[in-house]
Amino acid sequence: IPNLRVTGYRAPDLAPISSWRSVGASSNGFFFNAALDDLIEAAGADPMAERLRLCNNDLARKVLEAVAEMSNWSGARTAPGKGRGVALTKSFGVHCAQVVEVSAGDAGIRIDRVWVAAEVGRVLDPVNFDNLVKGGVIFGLSHAMNCEITYRDGMAEQTNFHAFEGMRLYQCPEIEVRGVENGDAVHGIGEPPVPPAAPALAGAIFAATGTRLREMPFNRFVDFA
């Protein structure tokens, strides 16, 4: 795309809001990767191979290559009822790629595994890095799955965690994390793991079921085990 113009319009405020982890990067990352997956599917190409073919940034390529290696990527459709999705985003100066693997059963979609690679210049504290990335992945998957604020008579129906679903502990997948270092300045990792989660999950669900998801939360259209 040699020339691109994006115009935004402010929507009327329904209620006072505050900052959300990853701010607008998660919305943009979902829109971009979902549209790209549509084009890749129409071309009959592989989601990972085509992203690598189109990638012209060395650091972005490194994180894609890392998750391809970590997940032993061999295609989006690995077995009947199983699927994988991949997404790449850049937010807060950090390239982050994720591969999500799901299986579809009678009880619904089960998120089995997630592989994450992020380029942060230098990893100063490996334990904290690992924890932050895993927390970001779970946060991103939760909001993609079933987190929604609904209103009745102008009032939010969700007043606390008892009415706000989110990913439960039994639903959390196995998550493998890798920090890709280039020796550059240290970058933050608190927010960059969130944006790739939703589009990677959407791609995995499409590969497993043939259902293309373009709106969140996904539980409006599919069930989760």
N, C-alpha and C positions, 0 to 999 in steps of 0.2 A: 504494500500500500504506500505509494510515494507521497501522497498528501492525505492528511487526516484532520478533520475538524470535529470537535466534540462540544456541544452546547448543553449547558445544564440550567435547570430551572428550579428555584426553591419551592418546595411543596409547603402548603399550609401546615403549621404545627398543630398536631392533635393533642400533645401534652408536653410538658417540660422534659427535655432530654439532656443527657450528659454524654461524656466521651465513652466510646465503645472500643474494646480492644481491637486494634488494627484500623479503626476509624473507617474511612471509605475504601481502603485497599481491598477488603474482602468482597465488597460489592463489585468493584471494578475487576478483580481477579476472577470472580465467578462469571461475569458477563463475557470477558475476553476469552477465557478458556472454553466456556460452553459454546461460543460461536465458532471458535477454532475447531473444536471436536466435531461440530456439524459439518464443517468444510472438509475435514479429514475423512469422515465417514463417507461423504458424497464422492470423494476422490478414490475411495477404496484403499486408503493408505493406513499404515500403522500409527497409532497416536504417539508413541515414543519416537519411532524412526522419523516421522514427519516433523516433529518438534526439533529434533537434532538437525535435520536437513535445513530447516528454516532459520536455525539459531546462528546469529553472526556475532555473538558476544562470548568471549572466551570464558568468563566466570560463569555465565548462565549455562554454557555447554558443560562445564565441569560438574555442576550440581545435577544436571540431567544425566550425565554419564554415571555419576555416583549412584543415583537411585536405580538406574537401569542395571548396574552391577549388583547392588545390594539385593534387589528383588529378583535377580536372575530373569529379567524381562524376556519373555518369548512370545508376547502378543497379549491383546486385551482379553481374549476368550481362551481361558486355560483348560476348562472342562465344562461339561453340561451343568448349568446352574451356578457357575462361578465366573467372576469377571474382575478385571483390573482397570483402573483409571489412573491417568497421570495428569499433573498440572504443574505449571511453572509460573511463579510470580516474582516481581521485584517490588519490595516495599521497604521504606526506611533505609534505603541503600543496600539492602540485602537480597540476593537471589536465593530463593527457596523452592525446591521441587519435592513433590510427594507422589508416591504410588500407593493407592488404596486397593485392597483386595477384599471382595465380598463374596458371600454365597447366598443363594436364594433358596429358601425352604418353605414348608407349609406354614411355619410361624411368621415368616417374613424375611426381610433382609438382615443378614448378620455380617457385621464388619469384622473380618478376621485379622487382618494385618495391615500395618502402615509402615512404609519406609520413607524416611525424611533425610534430605541433605540440604544444608544451608551454608552459604559462603559468608563468613563474618570477619575476614581478615586474620584475626588471631583468636583462638579459644583460650581464655585466661583461666577459667575454672570449669573443667570438663563435667563435673557432677552438676553444677548449677546450670550449665549449658544444656545438658541432657534433660534436666527437670523442666526447664523453661520451654524447650521444644515440645516435649510430651504434653505439657499443660496446654500449650497453644493449639496443638493438634486436637486434643479432646474438646477444647473450647470451640474450635471451628467446626468440628463434626457435630457437636451438640446443636449448634444453631442451624446447621444445615438439616439435621434430622427433624427436630420437633420443637425448637424454642420459638415461641410466638406470643406477643402481647395482643390480646383481643379486648375490644371495648363494648360495653353495654350501657346504654343511656348516658354516654359520655364519660363513663368510669372504666378504668382498667379492671379486668376480671381477675388478673393475677396479682395478688398482694404479697406473696412470699413464695418460698421454694416448694411448699406443699401443692401449689397450683401451677408451678412452672416446671415443665417436664425436664428437659436436658438429658444428657447421656448418663445413664446409671452405671455404677461400677461393674455390674455383670455384663454390660454391653461394651465396655472398653476393649479395644483390640490390643494385640501385641504391637508395640511400636519400637522400631529400630532407628537410631539416630546417628548421623555422621556430620561432623563439622569439617567443612572444606576450607583450608587456610591458604592464603596467598602471601602472608607476611606483611600485609598492609595494615592500616590503622584498625583499631578494634571497633566493631559495630555492635549495636544492640541486637538481642535475639528474643526479646519479650513478645513482640508483635508479629514479626515476619512469618512464623509458622502457621498463623491463623488463615490467611487468604487462600493458600492452595488446597485446603482441606475440602471445602464444599465442591469445587469443580472436579477434583480427583474422585470424590465419592460419587458424584453424578455420572462420571464416565464409567466407573466400575459397575454401577447399577444398570446403566445402558448395556454394557457388555454382557451382564448376567441375565438380563430380563428383556432387553429390547425396548424398555421404556425410557424415553428421553425426558429429563427433568430440566425445566427452565425457570422454575420459581421455587423459592424457599418459604417455609420449611417443607421438606420432601414428604413428611408424613401425611400431607394432604393427598398424595398420589400413590404412595406405597406404604406398606407396613414394615416395621422394624422388629426383629426378634430380640 
